[in-house]
Amino acid sequence: MSESYDRYRRDLWRDKAEAYRRSFASLCAHPVPLLLDAVRAAAGSRVADVGCGTGSVSAAAAARGAAVTAIDAEPGMVRATASRLPGVRPVIGALPDLPLRTAGFDAVVANFVVNHVARPAAAVAELRRVARPGGRVGVTVWPQPAPPLQRLWDEVIAAAGVTRPVTPAPATADDFPRTRDGLADLLREAGLTDVDPRTVAWEHRVDPELWWSGAAAGLASIGHVVARQDADTVARMKAAYDRLAGAHLDSAGRLCLPTSALLAAGTVPATDR
């Protein structure tokens, strides 16, 4: 069950680095400064960016003067980050078994990664393993219920009369509540202390065609739905999207909807190991 879910989630991002960079990456980049603050990333810090994507966290950490290692399960994402940031150390690896040495980092971050793995508790335990005693681990995830920006995709699916394909799901026993308290408990159960959970809320503004392009490229759960439709159904979904998104355009013609993320960070006990 865990292997099939992890394989399904990784397939959503395979060979899609450029499509992700152009569409959904700006959304995921919003909490990055707060995430780096939460793990106290600064000049001289050794930072592990786990699930680096196209490098938003790595770039921001490097700009602070940190020594950054960028890790992702998708080789295309690692290549994209390495080409953008030649000073960053690139590593291909997947949670919960990272090819990184124990206690090798002052700060370990996973920006919207724990929500993509079958065993979140094992993933956070692995993040703790590679952080030094006294170091910090920080994560972000999307909340449930979904905020308005993400609910737009559900509205498109319903308006177009599309049935979602059956997909693997993590075992209930391995999952956690996608709430502020649920995320905090996940970090505490991994042995982290001084856990500081919060909700980060903002309005995301994006060209509506770029936003649709992520779905059309097969990215994320909505992309999985779109990729399994015939041409007529995709056209019907796009028409529904245009109509629904049109109600949320700002004066510059950008899609503008509220969204939010959960952010939590904790400290590896100084007596660890």
C-alpha positions in Angstrom: 0.0 0.0 0.0 2.7 2.5 1.0 4.8 1.7 -2.1 1.9 2.1 -4.5 0.9 5.5 -2.9 4.4 6.8 -3.0 4.8 5.7 -6.6 1.5 7.4 -7.6 2.5 10.7 -5.9 6.0 10.7 -7.6 4.5 10.0 -11.0 2.5 13.2 -10.7 5.7 15.2 -10.9 7.9 13.0 -13.1 9.5 15.0 -16.0 7.4 18.0 -15.1 9.9 20.4 -13.6 9.5 23.1 -16.2 5.7 22.9 -16.1 5.8 23.1 -12.3 8.2 26.1 -12.4 5.8 28.0 -14.7 2.6 27.2 -12.9 2.4 26.0 -9.3 5.9 26.8 -8.0 5.0 30.4 -7.2 2.2 29.3 -4.9 4.5 26.9 -3.0 7.2 29.5 -2.7 5.0 31.9 -0.6 5.8 30.5 2.9 9.5 30.0 2.2 10.8 33.1 4.1 8.7 32.1 7.2 9.8 28.5 6.9 13.5 29.5 6.8 13.0 31.9 9.7 11.4 29.1 11.7 14.4 26.8 11.3 16.8 29.8 11.9 18.6 29.4 8.6 21.3 32.1 8.3 24.8 32.7 6.9 26.9 29.6 7.5 24.0 27.3 8.3 24.0 23.9 6.7 20.5 23.6 5.2 18.9 20.5 3.7 16.0 21.3 1.3 14.1 18.0 1.2 11.8 17.9 -1.8 13.5 20.9 -3.4 11.3 21.0 -6.5 12.7 23.7 -8.8 14.6 25.4 -6.0 12.5 28.1 -4.3 13.7 27.1 -0.8 17.3 26.4 -1.9 17.5 29.8 -3.6 16.2 31.7 -0.6 18.5 29.8 1.8 21.5 30.3 -0.4 20.7 34.1 -0.6 21.0 34.1 3.2 24.5 32.7 2.9 23.6 29.1 3.9 25.4 26.0 2.6 22.5 24.2 0.8 21.9 20.6 -0.1 18.9 20.1 -2.4 17.2 16.7 -2.4 14.3 15.5 -4.4 12.9 12.1 -5.5 12.4 13.4 -9.1 15.7 13.7 -10.9 14.3 16.4 -13.2 13.6 18.6 -10.2 17.1 18.1 -8.9 18.6 19.0 -12.3 16.4 22.1 -12.5 17.6 23.3 -9.1 21.2 22.5 -9.8 21.2 24.4 -13.1 19.6 27.4 -11.5 21.9 27.3 -8.4 25.3 25.9 -9.2 26.5 26.5 -5.7 24.0 24.1 -4.2 24.8 20.4 -3.6 22.3 18.3 -5.6 21.1 14.9 -4.3 18.5 12.5 -5.6 16.7 10.8 -2.7 13.2 10.1 -1.4 11.7 10.1 2.1 11.8 8.2 4.4 15.3 6.9 3.3 17.5 9.9 2.5 21.1 9.3 1.3 22.3 11.8 3.9 24.5 11.4 6.9 23.0 11.5 10.4 23.1 14.8 12.2 24.6 16.5 9.2 22.6 19.7 9.1 21.7 22.7 11.2 18.3 23.1 9.5 16.2 20.7 7.6 13.1 21.9 5.7 10.4 20.1 3.7 8.2 22.6 1.9 4.9 20.8 0.9 6.5 17.4 0.9 5.1 15.6 4.0 1.6 15.8 2.4 2.9 13.7 -0.6 4.2 10.7 1.3 2.5 7.5 2.4 4.1 7.5 5.8 4.3 11.0 7.2 5.5 10.0 10.6 8.4 8.0 9.1 9.2 11.0 6.9 9.4 13.5 9.8 11.5 11.0 11.8 13.9 10.9 8.8 14.1 14.7 8.7 14.9 14.7 12.4 17.6 12.0 11.8 19.6 14.2 9.4 19.4 17.3 11.7 22.0 17.8 14.4 21.2 17.9 18.1 19.9 21.4 18.7 19.1 21.9 15.0 15.7 22.7 13.6 13.3 20.8 11.4 10.5 22.7 9.6 7.7 21.6 7.3 4.7 23.0 5.5 1.6 21.1 4.3 -1.7 22.1 2.7 -4.7 22.1 5.2 -7.9 20.2 5.1 -10.6 21.3 4.5 -9.0 22.9 1.4 -8.9 26.7 1.1 -10.8 28.5 -1.7 -7.9 28.4 -4.2 -7.5 24.7 -4.0 -11.3 24.1 -3.9 -11.6 25.8 -7.3 -10.4 22.5 -8.9 -13.1 20.5 -7.1 -15.6 23.0 -8.4 -14.3 22.6 -12.0 -14.5 18.8 -11.7 -18.1 19.0 -10.4 -19.2 21.6 -13.0 -17.8 19.5 -15.9 -19.5 16.4 -14.6 -16.2 14.5 -14.3 -15.7 11.4 -12.1 -12.4 11.3 -10.4 -10.3 8.3 -11.2 -9.6 5.8 -8.4 -6.1 6.4 -6.9 -4.1 4.8 -4.2 -4.4 6.3 -0.7 -2.2 6.1 2.4 -3.3 3.7 5.1 -5.5 5.5 7.7 -3.1 4.5 10.5 -0.2 6.2 8.7 -2.0 9.5 8.0 -2.5 12.6 10.2 -5.1 15.4 10.6 -4.2 18.2 8.2 -4.8 20.8 10.9 -2.4 23.0 12.9 -2.7 20.7 15.9 -2.4 17.6 13.7 0.8 18.8 12.2 2.2 19.9 15.5 1.5 16.4 17.0 3.2 14.8 14.0 6.4 16.7 14.8 6.2 16.1 18.6 5.7 12.4 18.0 8.9 12.4 16.1 10.7 13.6 19.2 11.0 17.3 18.2 10.6 19.9 21.0 9.6 23.6 21.0 7.2 22.9 18.2 5.7 26.1 16.8 2.7 25.5 14.5 0.9 28.3 12.7 -1.4 28.9 9.8 0.0 31.1 7.0 -2.8 32.8 4.9 -2.5 34.9 1.8 -4.2 35.7 -1.5 -2.5 34.0 -4.5 -2.5 36.1 -7.7 -1.6 34.3 -10.9 -2.3 34.5 -14.6 -5.3 32.2 -15.0 -3.8 30.6 -18.2 -0.6 29.7 -16.3 -2.7 28.2 -13.5 -4.6 26.0 -15.9 -1.4 25.0 -17.6 -0.3 23.1 -14.5 -3.4 21.0 -14.6 -3.1 20.6 -18.3 0.4 19.3 -17.9 -0.7 16.6 -15.5 0.6 18.2 -12.3 -0.7 17.3 -8.9 -4.0 15.6 -8.2 -6.0 17.8 -10.6 -3.5 17.0 -13.3 -4.0 13.3 -12.7 -7.7 13.9 -13.3 -7.2 16.0 -16.5 -4.7 13.5 -18.0 -7.2 10.7 -17.9 -10.0 12.5 -19.9 -10.6 12.5 -23.6 -10.2 15.7 -25.6 -13.9 16.7 -25.4 -14.0 16.3 -21.6 -10.8 18.3 -21.2 -12.4 21.0 -23.3 -15.5 20.9 -21.0 -13.3 21.2 -18.0 -11.4 24.1 -19.4 -14.7 25.9 -20.2 -15.9 25.3 -16.6 -12.5 26.6 -15.3 -12.7 29.7 -17.4 -16.2 30.5 -16.2 -15.4 29.8 -12.5 -12.1 31.5 -12.5 -13.6 34.5 -14.3 -15.5 35.4 -11.2 -12.2 35.8 -9.3 -10.1 38.0 -11.5 -8.5 41.2 -10.2 -8.2 44.4 -12.1 -5.1 43.2 -13.8 -6.9 40.0 -15.1 -5.1 37.7 -12.6 -6.8 34.9 -10.8 -7.0 36.0 -7.1 -8.2 33.6 -4.4 -7.5 33.1 -0.7 -5.4 30.2 0.3 -3.4 29.0 3.3 -0.8 26.6 4.5 0.2 24.9 7.8 3.7 25.6 9.0 5.4 23.9 11.9 9.0 23.7 13.2 10.7 22.0 16.1 14.1 21.4 17.7 16.1 18.2 17.8 16.8 17.7 21.5 20.4 18.7 22.4 20.8 15.3 24.1 19.8 13.4 20.9 22.1 10.6 19.8 
